[in-house]
Amino acid sequence: MKTTFYLVATLIEHYDQPPTDTHALYADFATAKKAMRTEIEEGMENFTADKGEVILDLDTVYEWRDEDGNGLTVTIEEMNVK
């Protein structure tokens, strides 16, 4: 039997600070997707959204950037235990 997990990874980048990243595992995609939405909402509290633009907004990848080099990336990666 194959076991599947979903890794939600968040990367916050500020042009004048080292990047910050977090990772969390979830047992199902729906929970991971909910966590992804929460990470996007909380991550964007670090930035002024209207001063940048969304580069990618897909089911498993979200990326926002501004001209100063600040950014937020949140992804969901499916992982299978062998």
URSULGI-V827057 format. One record per residue. N is the residue number from 1. PHI is phi as a letter, one per 20 degrees, with the letter a starting at -180 (none if undefined). OMEGA is omega as a letter, one per 20 degrees, with the letter a starting at -180 (none if undefined). D_LAST is the distance of its C-alpha to the last C-alpha in Angstrom with 2 decimals. Layout:
BEGIN
n: <N N>
phi: <PHI PHI>
omega: <OMEGA OMEGA>
d_last: <D_LAST D_LAST>
END
This chain:
BEGIN
n: <1 2 3 4 5 6 7 8 9 10 11 12 13 14 15 16 17 18 19 20 21 22 23 24 25 26 27 28 29 30 31 32 33 34 35 36 37 38 39 40 41 42 43 44 45 46 47 48 49 50 51 52 53 54 55 56 57 58 59 60 61 62 63 64 65 66 67 68 69 70 71 72 73 74 75 76 77 78 79 80 81 82>
phi: <none e d d c c e d d c c d c d g d b f f d c c b b e c e b f f f f f f f f g f f f g f f f f e c e g f e c b f e c b d f c b c c c b c f e n f a c c c c c d f c d e e>
omega: <a r a r r a r a a r r a r a a a r r r r r r r r r a r a a r r r r r r r r r r r a r a r r a r a a r r r r r r r a a a a r r r r r a a a r r r r r a r r r a r r a none>
d_last: <8.95 6.83 7.58 9.38 11.55 14.51 15.92 19.71 21.27 25.05 27.26 31.01 33.33 37.02 39.16 40.77 37.91 34.55 31.62 29.85 26.21 24.18 20.60 19.41 16.29 16.91 15.35 17.05 18.58 22.13 22.04 20.56 23.33 25.92 24.84 25.09 28.63 29.56 28.39 30.51 33.50 33.38 32.66 35.61 37.89 37.86 39.48 42.31 40.55 43.61 43.89 40.68 38.76 35.45 33.86 30.79 30.28 27.38 25.01 22.38 24.68 28.05 30.22 33.81 36.12 39.78 42.21 42.22 38.61 37.26 34.06 31.34 27.90 25.36 22.03 19.11 15.77 12.96 9.60 6.30 3.79 0.00>
END
